[in-house]
Amino acid sequence: MLHLLKEQGYEPTIFYILIGMKDKEGFLDCPSEEDLEITTWLARKYNLKMEVVNLQEEYWDSVVDYTLNAVKQGLTPNPDVMCNRLIKFGSFNEKYGQGFDAISTGHYASTLIEDGTKYLATAKDKLKDQTDFLAQITYAQLQKLMFPLGELTKSEVRQKAGEVNLPSAARKDSQGICFLGKVNYNDFLRRYVGEKEGKIVELETGKILGTHKGFWFHTIGQRKGLGLSQGPWFVVKKATNENVIYVSNGYDPLTQYSRSIGLNGFHFISGNPWGNLKKPRKITFKIRHTPEFNAGQLQNIDDKMVLLADEPVSGVAAGQFAVVYDEKSRICYGSGEIGW
C-alpha cells in the first residue's frame, strides 16, 4: 500500500494503531511485535514519518464491551465491523486524523462517485473484498478514505510487493480477532462470561440429546463442537432465557434456512438511494464474510426493514450484519443487524 501511495506522489505519515488489550492478569495478548517491526522497516525504507498510537482503552470500552454484551444476549457479534467504525475511523480520526486530508488503509475495497455522491464500492478481488467489514462506517468517515488495493487482486499485490522486495510479499494473511491474539475465542468467553450447563434439544422432536456449557459458546448454523453422535447436527435456534440449544439433524436441514430476514437499525452509508422503500427494491446481499452474493429485495414493512432473499439462505444468526449492495454487487449501500 505504501509503495502505491508513493508512486502516486503522496508522502503519507504512517500510524501504527495498538488495539490489542491486556487485562490485569495479562490474559489478552495481541502479538504486535512482528507487525511493528515490519512497519518500522517500511517507514525507514520510504523515509516516512511513523507514529505508534495506543487505542487499547478505547478498543476495550467499545469493541470488546460490545462483543461481550452481544454474546450474553445470545447474539453473534461482529467485532471487526465495529472496530472499523468506532476505532480505525472513529477514535483514531478524532485523536490523530483531523489534521490530514485523507486516511488510507489496506482494506480490499474501493470508492466511486455517482451524481456527486461518494459510495463505498467492492474491490476488484471478490475473494478478498472487505466491504462487508466496512458497511457500518459513516458518510463523513467515507469522505476521507482511500483504498489503494481496491483495484488489484491479492496475487497482483503480492507480485508488486515482491518486485520491490517488501517483507509482506510472502507473508500469510492475518486471521482472527486482533484483541484475542493467541487466545482461543471460547477461552475468552469462558473467562469473561463463564459457564452454565444447559440442554441440547432436537427441534423437531423435543428430545434431549446432550448438554452444553452455555448458549454463548454456540451460534446459529454451527455444526462442529456439539459433541453429538449420529450427525451432522446444526444449531438452528437458541432459547437464551432457558439456556437451551436447539439442533436439527442432516446435511442440509430445512430448519437452518430463512428467506425473510428482519434488520434492526439499518444504516445507509451514503444515504438511502431509493428514498421510498415502501415497495421492494432489488439488491444483492451478504450475511457473512464470503465471496458470494445473494440476490433479494429490501423493503420497509410497517416501519421495519426486511430483507427478502430470492433463495433461502442458511445460518442466519441474530446479531450479525446483513450487508446490502446494488444489483450488480458493486456499490455497498450499508447494513443492518439481523434481529427478528
C-alpha positions in Angstrom: 0.0 0.0 0.0 2.8 2.5 0.9 4.6 1.8 -2.3 1.4 2.5 -4.3 0.9 5.8 -2.5 4.5 6.8 -3.1 4.0 6.0 -6.8 1.0 8.3 -6.8 3.1 11.1 -5.4 1.9 11.0 -1.8 4.1 11.4 1.3 2.0 9.7 3.9 2.5 9.6 7.7 2.4 6.1 9.0 0.3 5.4 12.1 0.6 2.0 13.8 -2.5 1.5 16.0 -2.2 -0.6 19.1 -5.6 -2.1 19.8 -4.7 -5.5 21.4 -5.8 -5.3 25.1 -4.3 -6.9 28.2 -6.3 -7.2 31.4 -4.7 -7.0 34.8 -3.6 -10.6 34.6 -2.3 -10.4 31.1 -5.0 -12.8 29.8 -5.4 -11.0 26.4 -2.4 -10.6 24.2 -2.3 -9.2 20.7 1.1 -10.2 19.2 2.1 -6.9 17.6 5.9 -7.2 17.7 6.3 -8.6 14.2 3.8 -6.1 12.7 5.5 -3.2 14.4 8.9 -4.4 13.2 7.8 -4.6 9.6 6.0 -1.2 9.8 9.2 0.4 11.2 11.2 -1.1 8.4 8.8 0.3 5.8 9.0 3.8 7.4 12.8 3.7 7.1 12.7 2.3 3.6 10.5 5.1 2.3 11.8 7.8 4.6 8.4 8.4 6.1 7.3 9.7 9.5 5.9 7.0 11.7 3.9 7.2 15.0 2.7 4.4 17.3 -0.7 5.3 18.8 -2.4 3.5 21.6 -6.1 3.0 21.4 -6.3 -0.1 23.7 -8.6 1.5 26.2 -11.0 2.8 23.6 -11.0 -0.6 22.0 -11.9 -2.3 25.2 -14.6 0.2 26.1 -16.3 0.0 22.7 -15.5 -3.2 20.7 -14.7 -5.7 23.4 -17.6 -4.4 25.5 -19.9 -4.7 22.5 -18.8 -8.2 21.9 -19.4 -9.4 25.5 -22.8 -7.7 25.7 -23.9 -9.3 22.4 -22.9 -12.9 23.3 -24.6 -12.5 26.7 -27.8 -11.8 24.8 -27.4 -14.8 22.6 -26.4 -12.8 19.6 -23.5 -13.4 17.2 -21.4 -10.2 17.2 -19.0 -8.9 14.5 -16.2 -7.1 16.3 -14.4 -6.3 13.0 -17.3 -4.2 11.8 -17.5 -2.2 15.0 -13.7 -1.8 15.1 -13.7 -0.1 11.7 -16.4 2.4 12.6 -15.5 3.1 16.2 -11.7 2.7 16.3 -9.9 2.8 13.0 -12.1 5.6 11.5 -13.6 6.8 14.8 -11.3 7.3 17.7 -8.2 7.4 15.5 -9.6 10.1 13.3 -10.8 12.1 16.3 -7.4 12.0 18.1 -4.9 11.8 15.2 -6.5 12.1 11.8 -8.1 15.5 12.0 -5.1 17.3 10.5 -5.0 15.1 7.4 -6.9 15.4 4.2 -7.2 11.6 3.7 -6.8 8.4 5.5 -5.5 5.4 3.6 -5.9 1.8 4.6 -5.0 -1.7 3.2 -8.6 -2.8 3.1 -9.7 -4.6 -0.1 -12.4 -2.1 -1.1 -12.8 0.9 -3.3 -14.9 4.1 -3.8 -16.8 5.6 -6.6 -18.8 8.8 -7.2 -22.2 9.0 -8.8 -24.2 12.2 -9.2 -21.9 13.9 -6.7 -22.2 11.3 -4.0 -19.3 9.2 -2.9 -20.1 5.5 -2.4 -18.3 2.6 -0.8 -17.6 0.0 -3.6 -16.4 -3.5 -3.8 -12.8 -4.5 -4.6 -11.6 -6.0 -7.9 -10.7 -9.2 -5.9 -14.1 -10.5 -4.9 -12.5 -13.3 -2.9 -10.7 -10.7 -0.7 -13.3 -8.0 -0.8 -13.8 -6.4 2.7 -16.7 -4.0 2.2 -18.8 -6.2 4.5 -16.5 -5.2 7.3 -16.8 -1.5 6.4 -20.6 -1.4 6.0 -21.2 0.5 9.3 -18.9 3.4 8.6 -20.4 6.9 8.3 -20.5 9.1 5.2 -18.2 11.6 7.0 -15.7 8.8 7.5 -16.0 7.6 3.9 -15.3 11.1 2.6 -11.7 10.8 3.9 -11.0 7.2 3.0 -8.6 5.9 0.2 -8.2 2.2 -0.6 -5.1 1.8 -2.8 -5.6 -2.0 -3.0 -9.1 -1.8 -4.3 -8.2 -2.2 -8.0 -5.8 -5.0 -7.5 -6.1 -8.7 -6.8 -4.3 -10.3 -3.9 -1.9 -12.0 -6.3 -1.1 -8.7 -8.0 -0.5 -7.1 -4.6 2.0 -9.9 -3.7 3.7 -9.6 -7.1 4.2 -5.8 -6.7 5.5 -6.3 -3.2 7.9 -8.9 -4.4 9.2 -6.7 -7.2 10.3 -4.1 -4.6 11.4 -6.7 -2.1 8.8 -5.9 0.6 8.6 -8.5 3.5 4.8 -8.7 3.1 5.2 -10.3 -0.3 5.1 -13.9 1.1 3.5 -13.2 4.5 0.5 -15.2 5.5 -2.9 -13.3 5.7 -3.9 -12.3 9.2 -6.7 -14.3 10.7 -9.0 -14.0 13.7 -10.0 -11.1 16.1 -7.0 -9.0 17.0 -7.8 -8.4 20.6 -7.7 -12.1 21.3 -4.2 -12.6 20.0 -3.3 -16.2 20.6 -6.2 -16.8 23.0 -8.9 -19.1 21.8 -12.3 -17.4 21.4 -14.1 -19.9 23.7 -11.4 -19.4 26.4 -12.1 -15.7 26.1 -15.8 -16.2 26.6 -15.2 -18.7 29.4 -13.1 -16.1 31.2 -15.5 -13.2 30.9 -18.9 -14.8 30.6 -18.4 -18.1 32.4 -20.0 -21.5 32.0 -23.5 -22.7 32.7 -24.7 -26.1 31.8 -27.8 -26.3 29.6 -29.7 -28.8 27.4 -29.2 -29.6 23.7 -32.6 -30.4 22.3 -33.7 -31.7 18.9 -36.0 -29.1 17.5 -38.4 -31.4 15.7 -38.9 -34.0 18.5 -38.1 -32.2 21.7 -35.7 -35.0 22.6 -32.8 -34.1 24.9 -29.6 -35.1 23.1 -27.0 -33.8 25.5 -25.7 -30.8 27.3 -23.6 -27.7 26.6 -21.7 -25.3 28.8 -23.5 -22.1 27.8 -25.5 -20.9 24.8 -23.0 -18.1 24.3 -20.5 -20.7 23.1 -22.7 -21.5 20.1 -24.0 -19.7 17.0 -26.8 -20.4 14.5 -25.6 -22.6 11.7 -22.8 -24.2 13.9 -22.0 -27.7 13.0 -18.8 -28.6 14.9 -18.1 -28.8 18.6 -21.5 -30.1 19.7 -20.3 -33.5 20.9 -23.3 -35.3 19.4 -23.2 -38.7 17.6 -25.1 -39.7 14.5 -24.7 -36.3 13.0 -24.2 -34.0 11.4 -26.2 -31.7 13.7 -26.7 -28.0 13.2 -27.6 -25.3 15.7 -30.9 -23.8 14.4 -32.3 -22.0 17.5 -31.2 -20.7 20.9 -33.5 -20.1 23.9 -31.4 -17.8 26.0 -33.8 -17.5 28.9 -33.8 -21.3 29.4 -30.1 -21.7 28.2 -31.3 -24.3 25.6 -29.7 -25.0 22.3 -31.9 -26.5 19.6 -30.4 -28.6 16.8 -31.6 -30.3 13.7 -30.1 -33.4 12.0 -28.9 -33.9 8.5 -26.5 -32.5 6.0 -29.0 -29.8 4.8 -31.9 -29.5 7.3 -34.6 -27.0 6.1 -34.7 -25.6 9.6 -31.4 -23.8 9.1 -32.7 -21.8 6.1 -34.5 -18.5 6.0 -36.0 -16.3 3.3 -37.2 -13.3 5.3 -34.6 -11.5 7.5 -35.6 -8.7 9.8 -33.0 -6.0 10.3 -32.5 -3.6 13.2 -31.0 -0.1 13.0 -30.3 -0.2 9.2 -27.5 2.2 8.4 -27.1 3.7 4.9 -23.5 4.9 4.4 -24.3 7.5 1.7 -28.0 7.9 2.2 -31.0 5.9 1.0 -30.6 5.7 -2.8 -34.3 5.0 -3.3 -35.9 7.3 -0.9 -39.1 5.3 -0.6 -38.8 1.7 0.5 -42.5 1.0 0.8 -42.1 -1.1 -2.3 -39.4 -3.8 -2.5 -36.1 -2.8 -4.1 -33.9 -5.4 -5.9 -30.5 -5.8 -4.2 -27.7 -8.3 -3.5 -26.5 -9.0 0.0 -24.3 -11.0 2.3 -24.9 -12.2 5.8 -21.4 -13.5 6.4 -17.9 -12.9 5.0 -17.9 -14.9 1.8 -17.1 -14.0 -1.8 -20.6 -15.0 -2.9 -23.5 -12.6 -3.0 -27.2 -13.5 -2.5 -30.0 -11.9 -4.6 -33.0 -10.5 -2.9 -35.1 -7.4 -2.1 -35.1 -4.8 0.6 -38.3 -3.3 1.9 -39.7 -1.3 4.7 -42.7 -3.2 6.1 -44.6 -1.5 8.9 -41.6 0.7 9.7 -39.3 -2.3 9.9 -36.6 -3.1 7.4 -36.9 -6.6 5.9 -34.5 -8.4 3.6 -36.3 -10.9 1.4 -34.0 -13.4 -0.2 -34.8 -14.8 -3.6 -33.5 -18.2 -2.5 -33.4 -19.4 1.2 -30.1 -18.7 2.9 -28.6 -20.8 5.7 -27.2 -19.9 9.1 -29.0 -16.6 9.6 -27.7 -15.5 13.0 -29.2 -12.7 15.1 -26.5 -10.1 15.9 -24.6 -10.5 12.6 -24.8 -7.8 10.0 -26.7 -8.2 6.7 -24.8 -6.1 4.2 -26.7 -4.7 1.2 -25.3 -4.0 -2.2 -26.8 -2.9 -5.6 -28.0 -5.4 -8.1 -24.5 -5.6 -9.7 -22.8 -6.2 -6.3 -20.7 -3.1 -6.9 -22.0 -0.4 -4.5 -22.2 -1.2 -0.8 -25.2 0.7 0.4 -25.0 -0.2 4.1 -26.0 -2.8 6.6 -28.4 -3.7 9.4 -28.1 -6.0 12.4 -30.1 -9.3 12.0 -32.6 -9.3 14.8 -36.1 -10.6 14.1 
